[in-house]
Structure formats: C-alpha cells, structure tokens
Amino acid sequence: MNMLTKRLLTLAGAAAAVLALAAPVAAQELKIGYVNSERVLRESNAAKAAQAKLEAEFGKRERDLSEQGSRLKAAADKLDKEGPTLSETERNRRQRELVDQDRDLQRKRREFQEDLAQRKNEELATVVERANRVIKQIFDSEKYDVILQEVVFASPRVDITEKVIRSLNAQPGK
C-alpha cells in the first residue's frame, strides 16, 4: 500500500470512530421545559390570593386618597366660582390653603404608591419562591435537563406552565 492509501484508511477509521461515539449522544434526547412566569403570576391561586390581600390591605387607603382629591377639587372649583366676589386677602388665604392641601395630598399619594410597591414586591416574592419550588419538584420528578423561564419563542410541546399552575394550586397556602 502506498502512503496515500494508508492515510485515507486511517482517516476513514478515525471518522468511523467519531461517528460511533457520537451516535449514543445524539440518541439521548434533551428534555427541555418552559414556564411562562407572567402567566403563573397572573393565573395561579397564590397570585390571585396575594392580589386580593393587597386590595384588602390598601383599598381603604386608596379610597380615602381619592375622596380627599375630590374634596380638594371641589374646594378649588368653589374658589374659582367665588373668587371674584372675595377680598384679595381672603382669596390669597384660600389659595394658600389649597396649595398646602394639594402638597399634602401629593405626599400621601407618593407614600401610598411606595408602600403599595413594597408590599406588592413582598407578596410577589413569596409567590415566586413557591412557584420555583414547584418547578424544581417537576424538574426532579420528571427528569428534565433544563427548564427555562424567559425565552423569545417556545413550542407548546415544551410549555409546562399549566402543569406548574396546577401543582401550585394543589398546594396549601404558604
């Protein structure tokens, strides 16, 4: 055999060995799952309960702020209507009162929004923690190789969101 033939046989043998080793790896299928986190946080009973809890906790305060805003607007309208008949001193006094009340209302609204955002984050963190435990249980029990939560596109075949929601709903609270 000449040198070229030996070299081709060696190359062909190496290629066959690589293909033989790669076949079992290709035969093993990667098990992938996808969870739509937004849907879990929108549709699960835990998320709905958290939302209801926030509404119960902050609803009265929100209504009070709304009523205070309505009273402030009514007082401003009354001042606009009566302004021409009032003395300049009385008109200035009422305007200062309205400005002070408006400043106070804006401060209360800011505090309300901050408190609501903080509590919402706390409640969401609890729901996310529970959902992640459920996802981990599914991952382990069904032997997934990877479960993704943020993707651009996912086939319905790998979407396990409904399974996560059902499992989360089946668990008792907290």
N, C-alpha and C positions, 0 to 999 in steps of 0.2 A: 504494500500500500504506500501510496505516496503521501507526502506531508499534508496536502490539501484535503485528501480523503479522511485522514486521521483527525484533522482539525474539525471537519464537518461532522464526523461521528461524535466527537467529544461535545461539540456544540449542541447537537441534537439530543444527546444523553442528558446534558445539563438542562435543556428546555423541558424535556420529559419529566425530569425530577422536580423542577419548579412547578409544572402543571399538576403533578401528582400530589405535591404538598399543598397546593392552593385549592384543590378540589374540596377537601373537607371544610376548609374555612368558608368557601362560597356556599357549601351545603348548609352551614349553620345560618339560620335566618336571624337577623337582628330584630328584637321585639321592642317596638317604639310605641309610646303613648303620648297623647297630647291632652292638656287640660286648659279649657278656656276659663281663666281666673275671673274675668269680669262676669261671666255667666254664673259662676259659683257664688260670687259675692252679690249677685242680683237675685238668684233664684233659690238658694238654699234656705231652709227654715232658720238656720242660725243667723244668716244675714238679715232675714226679714225680722227676726226677733230683736236683733241689735238695732235695726231701724225703728221699730216700734218703741223700744226702750228709750232711744234718743228723742223721739217725738213726745213721749210722755214726760221726759225729763225737761225738755226745752220748750214745749208747746205753750205753756202759760206765759213764760217769759217773753216769747216771741209775740204773743197776742198783746201783752202789756205794752211792748215797744210800739206795736202797730197802733194801738189806741192812743198812746202818748203822741205819736206822729200825727194822728188825725186831729187831736185836740190842738196841737201846735199849728197845724194848717188852718183850722177854724179860727184860732186867735189871730193869725196873720191876715186872713180874709176879713175879719171883723175890723182890724186896724186899718186895712186898705179902705174899707167902706166908711168908717167913722173918721178917718184921718183928716179930711178937710175941715171937719167941724171941731176938732180938738185943738187945744192950745199947743203951741210948739213944744213947750216943756212937757206936757202930758204925752204928746206924740213921741218925743225922744225917749221918755221913760219907758213907754210901752215897747218901742223898738229895741231898746237895750235888754228889756226882759225877754223878748222873743229871741234875740241873738243868744243870750245866756241859755235859754231853754233849748234852743237848737243845738248849741255846742254840747250841752249835757246829753241830749238825745243821741247825737253822733258818737259821743264817748261810750254811752251804754250800748249802742249798736255794735261798735268795734269790739267791746268786751264780750258781748254776746257771740259774735262771729268767732272770736278767738277761743272762747270756752267750748262752743259747739265743735269747732275744728279739732280741738284737743280730744274731746270725748269721742268724736267720730273716729279719730285715729286709734284711740284705745280700743274701742269696740271692734273696729276692723282688724286690728292686730290679733285679737282673740279669735275671730272667725278664721283669719288666715292661718293662724297656728293650728287650729283644729283641722282645717282643710289639708294642711301639709301633712299632718299625722295620718289622715285618711289616705292621702296619695301615697305616703310611704308604706302603709299597710297593703295597698293594692300592688305597689311596686314589688314588695317582698313576696306576697302570696301568689301573685300571677307571674312572677319571674320576668319582669320587664328588664331590658338592658338600659333603657333611658325613658324618662317621662319629661316632656318639655311643657313649659307654661307660656312662653312668649314665642310665637312663630309668625311668619308672614303668611304662609299657606300651610294647611294641614288637610289631609284626606279624612273624610268621615270614618274611614276604616280604622284610623288610629286615634280618633277622638274618644276619650274616656270620661268626658265631662259629666255626662248623665250618670255614669256609674259612681263618680265621686260625689255628686249631689245626693244620689240615693243613699250612699253609705253615710254621708254626713247627716242626712235627715234621720237615719235609723239610730243614730247615737243619741243618748240622753244629753240634755243641755250641759255645757261646760264639762 
